[in-house]
Amino acid sequence: MEEVEVVKKTFDYLTEKANFSLWVDNHSAYSKLHPKDYPRHKITIKGFIPDIIGYNNLNEVIAIEVKGKKDLQKGLGQAIIYKSGANHSYLAAYKPQIKRISDALYYSNIGGILVDEEVEITHPMGQFQARFLPDIERELLLLRKSDEASSNRLTDLKLNYVINYLAPLVYVNSDGVAEDELLNKLSDYDISKSRTLVKGALNLGLIKKIERKYVITDEGFLFKSLLRFNEKLSLEGLIKIKSEMKAKRDSTLYTVFPELAISLRMLYNNNEMFVEFMKIFEIKEKQKIPFQEIIEEIVKEKPNLFLNFVCPRRKKEVAMELYRNGEESEIYENKDLLRGFLSYSIVFTLKKHLIDLGILSPKNTLFNTKMKDYEPEKDYWILL
């Protein structure tokens, strides 16, 4: 029996017969399973991605490693690792094969899912003390909510002034506007950044794309109304606000246009990953933390937040390999390695946005040189 068939039968049985809520690894090996019927995930536990993850009928987190007829010992090893991020962990495989390691499953407190013409389940003896359970629960919550605004990477925003991403609101309304028309109109604001402005507005949830048109969201309508009320709903009005922010050394959006800054802050606080990022200040009970310490806390306690919010996409597999090898501490202990896992958009752009929104203090210094010269242990993030 092929592994993909085991995945299908396991998923179907648990969702239809046992009322579980599950997601399947977004791996090319499972491309035959339609995402509509078998929703996908990219959640990691210690650098490994469970073939199936989700909730059982008691709303407890479960993780399932799936094998076909071979590599069962390897599968058992991965299922044991998943105990660090789930209430219950299982190994699913072809019934005649998995029965041979039933004792190993029992003594490892791993459930067995025996797949043949029918599906049989043996459950683990009890729950685990899962260190990374809060990290996994947050990721599953995002999948359950299916809310893009909650899972968008705010660290993908590249422009230094967050107010730039309000520019599309000047032209986007409930009737929608075609992409070419919108890009052409935005060229008056910044001809080289028109697409970046649109992508940022999408990322922040101010607009959305329906078929071939961009349409304003409820959040976008709020900001459009605020700008209109203050007679700033124009490209010239936004440029003027930005000029006022640049006029004085400690001027920020929060000091120039506090109503707008506070509203944008609420938008950021709707983003689950951002909220988890800012919780580091609460955990440490500090107003001032060096960025290296922030990264250490995230790498150690919130692996998926590091992989999906901080780490550049091109470096994600490298980071996952370090987790798999138990070498994740290298990420924050090796300064040269850490620099490779950081980007200008998080150590400068995100920090500047948070200063403008009145989340971080204007007393923060901004890194403005090459990444090879960045000193994370000296880059303090100071709350307002």
C-alpha positions as a printed Julia matrix, in Angstrom:
384×3 Matrix{Float64}:
   0.0    0.0     0.0
   1.41   3.39   -1.05
   1.89   6.12    1.52
  -0.56   8.48   -0.19
  -3.26   5.8     0.09
  -2.57   5.46    3.81
  -2.89   9.24    4.17
  -6.2    9.24    2.3
  -7.73   6.36    4.27
  -6.51   7.71    7.61
  -7.81  11.21    6.88
 -11.18   9.97    5.6
 -11.74   7.68    8.56
 -10.78  10.21   11.23
 -12.77  13.09    9.74
 -15.87  11.09    8.75
 -16.09   8.46   11.51
 -14.35  10.15   14.45
 -15.21  13.81   13.74
 -11.57  15.03   13.77
 -10.5   18.33   12.14
  -7.36  17.65   10.14
  -4.91  19.05    7.62
  -2.47  17.22    5.31
   1.17  18.13    4.68
   1.46  20.41    1.65
   3.94  18.03   -0.02
   4.1   17.17   -3.7
   3.8   13.47   -2.79
   0.17  14.15   -1.92
  -0.69  16.14   -5.04
  -3.28  13.51   -6.02
  -5.34  14.53   -2.98
  -7.4   17.59   -3.86
  -6.76  20.49   -1.42
 -10.49  21.19   -1.24
 -11.12  17.76    0.25
  -7.76  17.44    2.0
  -6.79  20.93    3.26
  -3.08  21.58    3.54
  -0.69  22.76    6.25
   3.02  23.64    6.62
   3.31  23.35   10.41
   6.6   22.03   11.76
   7.52  20.24   14.99
  11.26  20.27   15.67
  11.91  20.8    11.96
   9.67  17.95   10.8
   6.29  18.36    9.12
   3.63  15.85   10.27
   1.84  14.15    7.38
  -1.45  14.89    9.15
  -2.09  17.33   11.99
  -5.16  18.77   13.65
  -7.68  18.27   16.44
  -9.43  15.16   17.72
 -13.08  15.15   18.78
 -12.06  16.48   22.21
 -10.29  19.45   20.61
  -6.87  18.07   21.58
  -3.97  18.47   19.16
  -2.89  15.3    17.35
   0.03  14.71   14.98
   0.28  11.71   12.65
   3.33  10.37   10.84
   2.35   8.23    7.86
   4.27   5.4     6.22
   3.25   2.76    3.71
   4.95  -0.63    3.97
   8.49   0.52    4.8
  10.55   2.91    6.93
   8.36   2.23    9.98
  11.23   2.62   12.45
  11.99   6.02   10.96
   8.31   6.87   11.16
   8.2    5.85   14.82
  11.16   8.13   15.52
   9.34  11.08   13.95
   6.13  10.27   15.81
   8.12  10.37   19.06
   9.44  13.82   18.11
   5.86  15.01   17.53
   5.14  14.37   21.22
   6.88  17.72   21.86
   4.16  19.59   19.94
   0.93  17.61   20.33
  -1.33  16.13   22.99
  -1.29  12.8    21.14
   1.0   11.36   18.46
   0.29   8.51   16.05
   2.01   6.37   13.44
  -0.2    5.28   10.53
   0.89   2.52    8.15
  -0.15  -0.63    6.3
  -1.69  -2.96    8.9
   0.46  -6.12    8.42
   3.64  -4.03    8.77
   2.69  -1.81   11.7
   1.53  -4.8    13.77
   5.16  -5.92   13.88
   6.14  -2.88   15.96
   3.05  -2.74   18.2
   5.14  -3.23   21.35
   7.44  -0.35   20.38
   4.4    1.87   19.85
   3.0    0.92   23.25
   6.2    1.56   25.2
   6.77   4.84   23.32
   3.22   5.98   24.15
   2.49   6.4    20.43
  -0.89   5.56   18.95
  -1.14   3.2    16.01
  -3.39   3.6    12.97
  -3.57   0.27   11.13
  -4.67   0.73    7.54
  -5.89  -2.0     5.19
  -9.35  -2.46    3.73
 -10.56  -1.13    7.08
  -8.91   1.27    9.56
  -8.17   0.35   13.16
  -6.82   2.66   15.86
  -4.95   2.1    19.1
  -4.72   5.3    21.1
  -1.75   6.45   23.23
  -2.02   5.8    26.96
  -2.18   9.5    27.87
  -1.33  13.08   26.97
   2.2   14.42   26.71
   3.87  17.4    28.35
   4.29  19.07   24.97
   6.74  21.96   25.15
   5.78  23.44   21.78
   2.02  22.92   22.09
   1.2   26.68   22.31
   3.22  27.26   19.11
   1.29  24.51   17.32
  -2.08  25.59   18.67
  -1.53  29.1    17.31
  -0.72  27.75   13.84
  -3.76  25.47   13.89
  -5.95  28.37   14.97
  -4.87  30.26   11.85
  -5.79  27.27    9.68
  -9.13  26.89   11.42
  -9.95  30.58   11.03
  -8.87  30.55    7.36
  -8.14  34.24    7.87
  -5.4   35.47    5.54
  -5.07  38.77    7.41
  -4.14  36.84   10.56
  -1.39  34.84    8.86
   0.12  37.33    6.41
   3.79  38.07    6.99
   4.04  41.7     8.04
   7.79  41.21    7.64
   7.17  41.03    3.87
   6.48  44.77    3.79
   9.52  46.4     2.19
   8.74  50.12    2.1
  10.0   52.16    5.05
   6.78  54.11    5.64
   3.7   52.0     6.39
   1.53  54.91    5.25
   2.66  54.15    1.68
   0.36  51.12    1.65
  -2.7   53.34    2.03
  -2.14  54.8    -1.45
  -4.25  52.16   -3.27
  -7.25  53.2    -1.15
  -7.4   56.46   -3.07
  -8.65  54.54   -6.1
 -10.02  51.2    -4.85
 -13.7   51.08   -3.88
 -16.47  48.5    -3.48
 -17.02  48.36   -7.25
 -13.41  47.32   -7.82
 -10.69  48.55  -10.14
  -8.7   46.59  -12.73
  -5.05  45.89  -11.94
  -3.58  47.76  -14.92
  -5.72  50.8   -14.2
  -4.73  50.82  -10.53
  -1.02  50.44  -11.24
  -1.18  53.24  -13.79
  -2.88  55.62  -11.33
  -0.44  54.77   -8.55
   2.52  55.64  -10.78
   1.95  59.27   -9.8
   2.77  58.31   -6.21
   5.83  56.18   -7.03
   6.14  54.76  -10.51
   8.76  52.18   -9.49
   6.8   50.94   -6.46
   3.23  50.63   -7.79
   3.13  46.84   -7.54
   4.75  46.95   -4.11
   2.06  49.35   -2.91
  -0.68  47.0    -4.08
   0.97  43.9    -2.58
   1.37  45.7     0.73
  -2.28  46.8     0.79
  -3.26  43.19    0.11
  -0.94  41.96    2.86
  -2.45  44.36    5.38
  -5.97  43.34    4.38
  -6.95  46.8     3.13
  -7.94  45.48   -0.29
  -8.6   42.04   -1.79
  -8.57  40.64   -5.29
 -11.76  39.22   -6.75
 -11.25  37.75  -10.2
  -9.36  40.5   -12.05
 -10.32  43.45   -9.89
  -9.12  44.88   -6.59
 -11.93  45.59   -4.14
 -11.85  47.46   -0.83
 -12.31  45.48    2.42
 -14.18  46.58    5.54
 -10.83  47.5     7.09
  -9.87  49.46    4.01
 -13.16  51.33    4.09
 -12.41  52.39    7.68
  -9.07  53.91    6.67
 -10.54  55.49    3.55
 -13.22  57.17    5.67
 -10.61  58.39    8.15
  -8.5   59.92    5.39
 -11.52  61.49    3.72
 -12.7   63.02    7.02
  -9.26  64.61    7.48
  -9.12  65.73    3.84
  -6.13  63.47    3.14
  -7.77  61.01    0.71
  -5.45  61.76   -2.19
  -1.93  60.9    -3.21
  -0.94  64.48   -2.46
  -2.47  64.2     1.02
  -0.51  61.02    1.81
   2.7   62.54    0.49
   2.12  65.58    2.71
   1.72  63.37    5.8
   4.97  61.61    4.93
   6.73  64.95    4.48
   5.58  66.07    7.93
   6.97  62.83    9.4
  10.34  63.6     7.82
  10.38  67.25    8.9
  11.61  66.72   12.44
  13.99  64.14   13.87
  11.55  62.54   16.32
   8.42  63.0    14.24
   6.46  59.81   13.58
   3.05  58.98   12.16
   1.93  58.7    15.78
   2.91  62.31   16.51
   1.73  63.74   13.15
  -1.53  61.82   12.67
  -2.28  59.86   15.88
  -5.77  58.71   14.8
  -4.32  57.05   11.71
  -1.42  55.5    13.63
  -3.73  54.02   16.27
  -6.04  52.59   13.62
  -3.1   51.0    11.81
  -1.84  49.64   15.12
  -5.17  47.85   15.55
  -4.68  46.34   12.09
  -1.28  45.01   13.14
  -2.75  43.64   16.35
  -5.23  41.61   14.28
  -2.27  39.65   12.93
  -1.72  36.53   15.08
   1.98  36.21   14.26
   2.65  39.83   15.11
   0.84  39.5    18.44
   3.0   36.46   19.29
   6.11  38.41   18.32
   5.21  41.29   20.65
   4.43  38.91   23.53
   8.19  38.47   23.95
   8.24  41.81   25.79
   5.57  40.49   28.21
   7.36  37.18   28.7
  10.64  38.91   29.48
   8.86  41.62   31.48
  11.06  44.24   29.86
  10.55  47.51   28.02
  13.92  47.22   26.3
  15.28  44.0    24.74
  18.22  43.38   22.39
  17.06  41.75   19.17
  19.33  38.74   19.69
  17.44  37.98   22.91
  14.13  38.31   21.07
  15.32  35.85   18.44
  16.6   33.41   21.07
  13.2   33.31   22.77
  11.39  32.78   19.46
  13.77  30.07   18.21
  13.59  28.18   21.51
   9.89  28.47   22.3
   8.05  29.48   19.1
   9.68  27.59   16.19
   6.84  28.12   13.71
   6.83  31.84   14.48
  10.54  31.95   13.66
  10.06  29.98   10.43
   6.97  31.86    9.22
   7.52  35.4    10.52
  11.24  36.01   10.95
  13.16  33.61    8.72
  13.34  34.49    4.99
  11.53  31.89    2.86
  14.74  31.0     1.04
  16.34  30.06    4.38
  13.42  28.09    5.83
  14.67  24.64    4.83
  18.12  25.41    6.29
  16.51  26.4     9.6
  14.32  23.29    9.6
  17.41  21.13    9.11
  19.01  22.73   12.17
  15.89  21.94   14.18
  15.88  18.34   12.91
  19.51  17.95   13.99
  18.91  19.52   17.39
  21.24  22.39   16.47
  18.74  25.26   16.49
  20.71  27.08   19.19
  23.29  27.84   16.48
  20.77  30.26   14.98
  21.09  32.73   17.86
  24.5   31.76   19.27
  26.41  32.07   15.98
  26.26  35.75   15.05
  27.34  35.22   11.43
  24.74  32.48   11.0
  22.06  34.62   12.63
  22.66  37.47   10.2
  21.85  35.04    7.37
  18.47  34.31    8.94
  17.56  37.98    9.27
  16.57  40.51    6.64
  16.6   44.28    6.32
  12.8   44.23    6.26
  12.62  42.95    9.84
  15.57  44.69   11.52
  14.87  48.04    9.87
  11.5   48.26    8.09
   9.35  46.46   10.67
  11.05  48.35   13.47
  10.44  51.7    11.76
   6.78  50.82   11.18
   6.36  50.06   14.89
   7.94  53.38   15.8
   5.58  55.21   13.44
   2.59  53.37   14.88
   3.46  54.35   18.45
   4.3   50.8    19.53
   8.04  51.33   19.83
   9.61  54.49   21.21
  11.17  57.15   18.94
  14.27  56.62   21.12
  14.97  53.42   19.16
  17.94  53.54   16.83
  17.48  52.19   13.32
  20.0   49.93   11.64
  20.85  51.42    8.25
  23.94  49.66    6.97
  24.79  46.32    5.33
  23.57  43.14    7.03
  27.14  41.88    7.4
  27.73  44.75    9.84
  24.51  44.24   11.83
  25.03  43.68   15.58
  21.86  41.96   16.91
  23.07  41.99   20.52
  23.39  45.8    20.36
  20.1   46.46   18.53
  17.72  47.27   21.37
  13.96  47.32   20.75
  12.35  49.79   23.18
   8.6   49.94   23.8
   6.91  53.34   23.95
